[in-house]
Amino acid sequence: MDFSKPLIQVTLVKNDSKKSSCLFPLYSKVWLIPDYCAIYPISASVCRTYELLPEIMTQINAYLLMFQAKEMYNFEKIDDALLREALSCKNADFIKDYERLEYLGDAVLGFIFSTYLYIKYPNYNECQLTNTRSRAVKNSTLAQAGKNIRLYKYIINQKTNRDAWQPPAFVSCYKKRKSVGFPYQTTRRSLSDSTIADVMEAILGAAFLSHCLDGALHTATNLLLPFDGLTTWSDMSEMCSKMTYGEKSSYNIDLDEFYQKIGYTFNNPILAEKALTQRNCKVSLQYERLEFLGDAVLGFFAAQYLYKKYPTALPGELTNLRSMYVSNATLAFICIKMDLQKHIRHSSPKMAVNIAYYENQLRENATKEKNDNDFWLSLDPPKVLADVVESVIGAIFIDANCNPQPAYAFFETWLIPLVDGHIPGIAFQSAIWGFRCHEWKLRYVTVEKQN
């Protein structure tokens, strides 16, 4: 060792793949002995560029898998970027994963299946429709459908390991190969049934964003979901146009006033009567089936609206917000606000008393809490009021031959203005509840407001 040589001062280069630590500060300077140093044959710029290869190859592999899936399952109606997002799990650590699309796809799938079952089984009651839909859209059913078409081959669920990454077909000269067979490295991945089911729903969400309901129904058929060969939404509309609804009942109802209140004129007045006929009224025109359909339509509208309005919101946040649009308190308040309770046909004196009592509560709370616009949220309304709003939405949707625009106009006119004014408060409450301490109790209390 030549002690006359000066020491070499070097700086540790930041490794982007590792988090910074106070124990190993970045860019710290050290001194090295020249005799124990060697010039690396590759320049620093080339070496740093090489570090990008794992990420680049991972992205290329993701897009190649997406194109293979697109060709394999005839996903030509789905946008490339959306399909890649739908196939990417959270474990892959991409900028976008399937979670938001899965939230939307879940609502799309429930909406399409509800419409299909309502039309295909006109004699099913609400309970039968609900049970049939639950069996068709539950995770185990979707996961089995995904396994049947081997969708798992195209799901991306592994994060890039930059430290252990090697180019394809790379063989180290320092390691003895035990066999000389297939030159590429193969790995075994583990995917849960829940993940496969979520990806199925995410693909439907991507298809809807790409080509609306036509794209979603076409994709659902390609995923081997049971829709009897329906491929376009016009096929669903044609099935709907052939439905029969029986004869007009003998109950007197001012439909013109009802049409004016909801902003829509029915082509088939019998549907309007069905939407307003309570189960205890002894006629065949009961609204339970329309309530089943309207619930799915309303959930779909809310999911679609929130997904587009809040592009950075997490699925859990979107779910909390959607609950406001479909809650009994919200729908019952809208029913009273539109004065629809006067058109409900029923034969229950107790129900009439409960509705009148709820109306009085609304008036009293509105007077007491003039500065509180959400006074109606704390009340316990009769369920029939919310059910009627859902049945009206379902009736409008069916009367328009499964054209969602008239029903969405109702949603846009009445629900969006009412609920959107309360979303900041809802988000604040959700944040408080989410960050509460485990060792302490936190209560949310509404106190009297002054000015």
NUMARLUM-537173 format. One record per residue (C-alpha): residue in three letters; x, y, z. Coordinates in steps of 0.25 Angstrom, whole numbers, padded with zeros to 4 digits, always signed. Layout:
# NUMARLUM-537173
ALAXYZ ...
END
This chain:
# NUMARLUM-537173
MET+0000+0000+0000 ASP+0005+0013-0004 PHE+0003+0023+0007 SER+0007+0035-0001 LYS-0005+0034-0010 PRO-0017+0043-0006 LEU-0030+0037-0001 ILE-0042+0038-0011 GLN-0054+0045-0006 VAL-0067+0038-0011 THR-0082+0040-0009 LEU-0092+0030-0007 VAL-0103+0030-0018 LYS-0117+0030-0014 ASN-0124+0016-0016 ASP-0138+0020-0020 SER-0143+0006-0017 LYS-0141+0007-0002 LYS-0147+0017+0007 SER-0138+0027+0014 SER-0134+0025+0028 CYS-0128+0034+0039 LEU-0118+0022+0041 PHE-0113+0023+0027 PRO-0114+0037+0023 LEU-0114+0039+0008 TYR-0102+0046+0000 SER-0092+0044+0012 LYS-0078+0046+0008 VAL-0067+0035+0011 TRP-0052+0034+0008 LEU-0047+0021+0001 ILE-0032+0016-0001 PRO-0028+0016-0015 ASP-0021+0003-0015 TYR-0034-0004-0011 CYS-0042+0003-0022 ALA-0045-0001-0037 ILE-0051+0007-0048 TYR-0065+0001-0052 PRO-0065-0002-0067 ILE-0079+0004-0068 SER-0081+0019-0067 ALA-0090+0024-0056 SER-0100+0030-0066 VAL-0102+0016-0073 CYS-0103+0009-0059 ARG-0114+0018-0054 THR-0121+0016-0067 TYR-0120+0001-0066 GLU-0127+0002-0052 LEU-0139+0007-0060 LEU-0140-0006-0068 PRO-0148-0014-0057 GLU-0159-0004-0057 ILE-0159-0003-0072 MET-0159-0018-0074 THR-0170-0019-0064 GLN-0179-0008-0071 ILE-0176-0015-0084 ASN-0180-0029-0079 ALA-0193-0022-0073 TYR-0197-0017-0086 LEU-0194-0030-0094 LEU-0203-0037-0084 MET-0214-0027-0086 PHE-0213-0029-0101 GLN-0213-0044-0100 ALA-0225-0043-0091 LYS-0232-0033-0101 GLU-0230-0043-0112 MET-0233-0055-0104 TYR-0247-0050-0099 ASN-0251-0041-0110 PHE-0250-0028-0101 GLU-0248-0019-0113 LYS-0259-0010-0107 ILE-0250-0007-0095 ASP-0240+0005-0095 ASP-0225-0001-0094 ALA-0222+0008-0082 LEU-0234+0004-0074 LEU-0233-0011-0077 ARG-0219-0011-0072 GLU-0223-0003-0059 ALA-0234-0014-0058 LEU-0224-0025-0058 SER-0215-0019-0048 CYS-0215-0023-0034 LYS-0211-0014-0022 ASN-0199-0023-0020 ALA-0193-0019-0033 ASP-0191-0005-0028 PHE-0195+0002-0040 ILE-0200+0016-0040 LYS-0214+0011-0043 ASP-0220-0002-0039 TYR-0234-0009-0041 GLU-0240-0004-0028 ARG-0248+0008-0033 LEU-0252+0001-0045 GLU-0257-0011-0037 TYR-0265-0001-0029 LEU-0272+0004-0042 GLY-0273-0010-0048 ASP-0280-0016-0036 ALA-0291-0005-0038 VAL-0292-0008-0053 LEU-0293-0023-0051 GLY-0304-0022-0040 PHE-0311-0012-0050 ILE-0310-0021-0062 PHE-0314-0034-0055 SER-0326-0027-0048 THR-0331-0022-0061 TYR-0329-0035-0067 LEU-0336-0043-0056 TYR-0348-0033-0055 ILE-0351-0035-0070 LYS-0348-0050-0071 TYR-0356-0054-0059 PRO-0368-0046-0059 ASN-0375-0055-0049 TYR-0364-0054-0039 ASN-0366-0047-0026 GLU-0356-0037-0019 CYS-0351-0048-0010 GLN-0348-0058-0022 LEU-0342-0047-0031 THR-0333-0043-0019 ASN-0328-0058-0016 THR-0326-0060-0031 ARG-0318-0048-0033 SER-0310-0051-0020 ARG-0306-0065-0025 ALA-0302-0059-0039 VAL-0293-0048-0034 LYS-0287-0053-0022 ASN-0271-0054-0021 SER-0271-0069-0022 THR-0279-0069-0035 LEU-0271-0059-0041 ALA-0258-0065-0037 GLN-0262-0079-0043 ALA-0266-0072-0056 GLY-0252-0065-0056 LYS-0246-0079-0054 ASN-0254-0085-0065 ILE-0248-0075-0075 ARG-0234-0075-0068 LEU-0234-0061-0066 TYR-0224-0062-0055 LYS-0213-0064-0066 TYR-0214-0049-0069 ILE-0216-0043-0055 ILE-0204-0035-0050 ASN-0201-0036-0036 GLN-0186-0036-0033 LYS-0178-0024-0030 THR-0165-0022-0037 ASN-0153-0027-0029 ARG-0142-0018-0034 ASP-0131-0025-0025 ALA-0134-0039-0030 TRP-0139-0036-0044 GLN-0132-0042-0056 PRO-0134-0041-0071 PRO-0143-0052-0077 ALA-0135-0065-0081 PHE-0123-0060-0073 VAL-0113-0070-0067 SER-0102-0067-0057 CYS-0089-0073-0060 TYR-0086-0074-0046 LYS-0098-0083-0043 LYS-0098-0098-0047 ARG-0111-0101-0055 LYS-0117-0114-0050 SER-0125-0116-0063 VAL-0124-0111-0077 GLY-0139-0110-0081 PHE-0148-0098-0082 PRO-0138-0086-0082 TYR-0148-0076-0076 GLN-0151-0074-0061 THR-0164-0078-0056 THR-0171-0074-0043 ARG-0183-0079-0036 ARG-0194-0068-0032 SER-0205-0069-0022 LEU-0218-0062-0025 SER-0230-0062-0016 ASP-0244-0065-0021 SER-0248-0051-0016 THR-0237-0045-0025 ILE-0242-0052-0038 ALA-0256-0047-0035 ASP-0251-0033-0032 VAL-0244-0033-0046 MET-0256-0038-0053 GLU-0264-0026-0047 ALA-0253-0017-0051 ILE-0253-0021-0065 LEU-0268-0019-0066 GLY-0266-0005-0060 ALA-0255-0002-0070 ALA-0264-0007-0081 PHE-0275+0002-0077 LEU-0266+0014-0076 SER-0261+0011-0090 HIS-0275+0008-0097 CYS-0286+0010-0087 LEU-0296-0001-0085 ASP-0294-0007-0099 GLY-0279-0009-0095 ALA-0282-0015-0081 LEU-0293-0025-0086 HIS-0284-0029-0098 THR-0272-0031-0088 ALA-0281-0039-0078 THR-0285-0048-0089 ASN-0270-0051-0093 LEU-0268-0054-0078 LEU-0278-0065-0079 LEU-0288-0058-0069 PRO-0302-0064-0072 PHE-0309-0054-0080 ASP-0315-0063-0091 GLY-0307-0058-0102 LEU-0310-0043-0100 THR-0299-0035-0106 THR-0305-0021-0108 TRP-0314-0012-0099 SER-0324-0011-0110 ASP-0326-0026-0108 MET-0330-0023-0094 SER-0339-0012-0098 GLU-0346-0021-0108 MET-0349-0031-0098 CYS-0354-0020-0089 SER-0364-0015-0100 LYS-0370-0029-0100 MET-0374-0029-0086 THR-0389-0028-0082 TYR-0395-0022-0069 GLY-0409-0026-0068 GLU-0421-0017-0068 LYS-0423-0003-0061 SER-0428-0004-0047 SER-0441+0002-0042 TYR-0434+0011-0032 ASN-0435+0026-0035 ILE-0422+0033-0036 ASP-0419+0047-0042 LEU-0408+0042-0051 ASP-0407+0056-0058 GLU-0403+0062-0044 PHE-0393+0051-0041 TYR-0387+0053-0055 GLN-0385+0068-0053 LYS-0378+0065-0039 ILE-0368+0055-0044 GLY-0366+0062-0058 TYR-0369+0050-0066 THR-0381+0045-0074 PHE-0383+0030-0074 ASN-0386+0023-0087 ASN-0392+0012-0080 PRO-0400+0017-0068 ILE-0401+0003-0062 LEU-0387+0005-0058 ALA-0389+0018-0051 GLU-0400+0011-0043 LYS-0391-0001-0040 ALA-0381+0009-0034 LEU-0391+0015-0025 THR-0398+0002-0020 GLN-0394-0003-0006 ARG-0393-0018-0003 ASN-0405-0017+0007 CYS-0414-0012-0004 LYS-0421-0025-0009 VAL-0419-0023-0024 SER-0409-0030-0033 LEU-0402-0017-0036 GLN-0391-0017-0025 TYR-0379-0009-0026 GLU-0369-0019-0019 ARG-0363-0023-0032 LEU-0361-0009-0037 GLU-0355-0005-0023 PHE-0345-0017-0026 LEU-0341-0011-0039 GLY-0341+0003-0035 ASP-0332+0000-0023 ALA-0321-0005-0033 VAL-0324+0006-0043 LEU-0322+0017-0032 GLY-0309+0010-0027 PHE-0304+0010-0041 PHE-0307+0024-0044 ALA-0300+0028-0031 ALA-0288+0020-0033 GLN-0286+0025-0047 TYR-0288+0040-0043 LEU-0278+0039-0031 TYR-0268+0031-0039 LYS-0267+0043-0049 LYS-0268+0054-0039 TYR-0257+0050-0030 PRO-0246+0044-0039 THR-0236+0042-0027 ALA-0246+0037-0016 LEU-0243+0023-0011 PRO-0254+0012-0012 GLY-0257+0012+0003 GLU-0260+0027+0002 LEU-0268+0026-0010 THR-0276+0015-0003 ASN-0279+0024+0009 LEU-0283+0035-0001 ARG-0292+0026-0009 SER-0300+0021+0004 MET-0305+0035+0005 TYR-0312+0034-0008 VAL-0319+0021-0005 SER-0322+0023+0010 ASN-0336+0022+0015 ALA-0335+0036+0021 THR-0331+0043+0008 LEU-0342+0036+0000 ALA-0353+0038+0010 PHE-0350+0053+0011 ILE-0350+0054-0004 CYS-0363+0047-0005 ILE-0369+0057+0005 LYS-0362+0068-0002 MET-0369+0064-0016 ASP-0382+0062-0009 LEU-0383+0048-0014 GLN-0388+0042-0001 LYS-0402+0047-0005 HIS-0402+0037-0017 ILE-0398+0024-0009 ARG-0409+0014-0010 HIS-0410+0006+0003 SER-0421+0000+0012 SER-0413+0002+0025 PRO-0418+0012+0035 LYS-0406+0011+0043 MET-0397+0014+0031 ALA-0405+0027+0029 VAL-0403+0031+0044 ASN-0388+0028+0043 ILE-0387+0036+0030 ALA-0394+0048+0036 TYR-0386+0047+0049 TYR-0373+0047+0040 GLU-0378+0060+0033 ASN-0380+0067+0046 GLN-0366+0063+0051 LEU-0361+0069+0038 ARG-0368+0082+0040 GLU-0364+0083+0054 ASN-0350+0081+0052 ALA-0349+0090+0040 THR-0355+0101+0049 LYS-0345+0098+0061 GLU-0333+0096+0053 LYS-0334+0107+0042 ASN-0318+0108+0040 ASP-0317+0092+0040 ASN-0320+0087+0026 ASP-0319+0073+0029 PHE-0329+0072+0040 TRP-0336+0061+0033 LEU-0325+0051+0035 SER-0327+0049+0049 LEU-0342+0045+0047 ASP-0347+0030+0046 PRO-0356+0031+0034 PRO-0367+0020+0030 LYS-0360+0011+0020 VAL-0371+0012+0010 LEU-0367+0026+0007 ALA-0353+0022+0002 ASP-0359+0009-0005 VAL-0368+0018-0013 VAL-0357+0027-0018 GLU-0349+0014-0022 SER-0361+0008-0029 VAL-0364+0021-0037 ILE-0350+0021-0042 GLY-0351+0007-0046 ALA-0364+0009-0053 ILE-0359+0021-0061 PHE-0347+0012-0065 ILE-0356+0001-0070 ASP-0366+0010-0077 ALA-0355+0016-0085 ASN-0351+0002-0090 CYS-0339+0001-0081 ASN-0334+0015-0086 PRO-0327+0020-0074 GLN-0327+0035-0078 PRO-0341+0039-0072 ALA-0339+0032-0059 TYR-0325+0039-0058 ALA-0332+0052-0060 PHE-0341+0049-0048 PHE-0328+0046-0040 GLU-0321+0058-0045 THR-0333+0067-0042 TRP-0336+0062-0028 LEU-0325+0054-0022 ILE-0312+0061-0026 PRO-0315+0075-0021 LEU-0320+0070-0008 VAL-0309+0061-0005 ASP-0297+0068-0011 GLY-0299+0080-0001 HIS-0296+0070+0011 ILE-0284+0062+0005 PRO-0273+0071+0012 GLY-0280+0068+0025 ILE-0281+0054+0022 ALA-0266+0053+0018 PHE-0262+0060+0031 GLN-0270+0051+0040 SER-0264+0039+0033 ALA-0250+0044+0035 ILE-0252+0046+0050 TRP-0258+0032+0051 GLY-0247+0026+0043 PHE-0235+0032+0051 ARG-0241+0030+0065 CYS-0233+0024+0076 HIS-0235+0010+0081 GLU-0233+0013+0095 TRP-0242+0025+0096 LYS-0257+0027+0093 LEU-0261+0038+0083 ARG-0275+0043+0081 TYR-0281+0051+0070 VAL-0291+0060+0076 THR-0299+0071+0069 VAL-0301+0083+0078 GLU-0310+0095+0076 LYS-0305+0105+0066 GLN-0305+0120+0068 ASN-0302+0129+0056 
END
